[in-house]
Each structure stands twice: as C-alpha cells, then as structure tokens.
Amino acid sequence: MDIVVVGSLSTDFIVQAERMPHKGETILGNSFSTAFGGKGANQAVAASRLAAETAFVGAIGDDGFGDTLKNNLEDNNIFCENMETFTGEATGTAHINIYDNDNSIIVVPGTNGLLTPEVMEKSHDLLRSAEYVMLQNEIPVETIKYVIDFCHANGVKVIYNPAPFIPMEIDYLEKCALITPNELECKALFGEDVESALADHPNQLVVTMGGAGCLYHDGEEEVRVSAFRASPVDTTGAGDTFNGALAAFLVRGQSLGDAIRSANMAASLSIRAMGAQGGIPTLGEWQEAMSDV
C-alpha cells in the first residue's frame, strides 16, 4: 500500500443566512447543502485522486451517514476494509453557518473519538504495508501517539499534519518523517520561531503559509516554495489537499522540494469548487495545469 490515512471523516451540514440568530430566536436561511468532510477523509481523497494507492482507517456509526461517507471513499478508489462501525453511535458531523462573509462551526466528533489504540490493533498489517502513514488531530491524541510509535518501530514513514492544534511532545515529533504545520502551529509545537524550527529539522518540517507558499530547510538553507495563483471559490480543505498530494508525489519518487511544488498546485486547484473535496484534482487535471506553467 502506498499510503494509509488514519483519521477523521464527517458530514458537513452547511447553512447560509443573512446573520446568526440571537439566543432563542428562529430565522430563515438562504440555502442548505451537505458535503463530505473530515481532515483524514479529505487527505485520503486527495492522495487517491492523484493516483496513489490509498487506504483509510477510521470509525463510523450505523446511522446512515457513516455508510454514505464510506461509499464516497470507495467511489474515490480508497481501500476501506479496516473501517470500524460502532452500533448505536453517531458518525462525526460539522455544522457550518455561513453569514456576512464569515462562518461559525460546531464540530461533533461522534465516532471519530472512538478510534482508540485498541481499535487500531486490528490494522497492524495494513500499517506495516504502507510507505507512508498520514495522521491529523481530529482523532484521540492517544491514538496518534500509538500509531506514531507503531510506525516508528516498524520502519514506516509518518506524515503528521498537526491540525487542529493540540500540544504534542517533541519525542513523538522526532519520530515522524514529515511534520506539516502552519506558521502558528509550528511556533506552538516547537516553542521557537519558524526560522529556528526549520533549521533544527531539515527535510522534516514543512511549514504551510497559504498564498505565500511553503517553507522547509534542505540541510543547507531555508527554501521557500511559492504557491500558484488561483481565484478562490471555497478555500475549505486546501490544506488537506496539500497534505494528501504531498504524500502522493513523494510516493511517485519526487524530491521533497518538487513534491511541495506539486502539492501547491493541487491545493491551488482544490479551491475552485465548493466543499472540502469538491475541487480536489485528479492526476490528469493536475498534469494539465502543470503543463501551463
């Protein structure tokens, strides 16, 4: 297996309105839609659409939403035999209210919070088979640590995207092949400025900076990899697309610098449509875009 993603999946419920209701008030909304989400699922879809053999390990409920999310992953050619279904439990959801060019979000982890180390024991063989295992912070922290330890002991490379931010001991960070925080997450993780953190972790730390591109240290100097210009429709999931694409291009044998550049293009394409997964490019779409630059 090229890539195994261990992480979250959820249904996004999106409401657009003129404003937020006050306490106890009911107002009429302008529109409603649903979308596939969860950082883990988004990253898996990105990797798979860019032609990496991809598997997903996560947890769903038997509430109907879980089956829909699993079917979506399978429709994206993602191996899902190691998904865990919990009877009588609710699958993860995100409730997104969009108003006045802003939003507020309530995330209900649901079964994402039930992906425990005990559940992960069933996936040992799958983890061992991977070239890269991808992790994010929407599952229990003890599971993240468990997977990092297991992969380190078994010679499997881990790409850790520390978002949304939670504290993580440096011992676990050092066991990862790549760590991909944004600037704020980087400073919080390492307790030092970005420049120092990069110098201390050459070819291991990739700091994402949105439209300003990415930074990493190649062992000799700090390198900035520029982003590609794009006209955004919805920036949701661009970071997840970057991470999944980064893994996919590393699997294809690209150097770290080239893989970052390739992933930047994938992220720029991902913001062309609504929803975290709506604009994620296929390999053919990415190749066409790259041929124009």
Sequence and secondary structure as in RCSB ss.txt:
>XXXX:A:sequence
MDIVVVGSLSTDFIVQAERMPHKGETILGNSFSTAFGGKGANQAVAASRLAAETAFVGAIGDDGFGDTLKNNLED
NNIFCENMETFTGEATGTAHINIYDNDNSIIVVPGTNGLLTPEVMEKSHDLLRSAEYVMLQNEIPVETIKYVIDF
CHANGVKVIYNPAPFIPMEIDYLEKCALITPNELECKALFGEDVESALADHPNQLVVTMGGAGCLYHDGEEEVRV
SAFRASPVDTTGAGDTFNGALAAFLVRGQSLGDAIRSANMAASLSIRAMGAQGGIPTLGEWQEAMSDV
>XXXX:A:secstr
  EEEE   EEEEEEE SS   TT     SEEEEEEE HHHHHHHHHHHTT  EEEE EEESSSHHHHHHHHHHH
TTEE TT EEETT    EEEEEEETTEEEEEEE GGGGG  HHHHGGGHHHHHH SEEEE SSS HHHHHHHHHH
HHHTT EEEE   S     HHHHHT SEE  BHHHHHHHHSS HHHHHHHSTTTB EE GGG EEEE SSSEEEE
       S  TTHHHHHHHHHHHHHHTT  HHHHHHHHHHHHHHHTTSSSTTTT   HHHHHHHHTT 
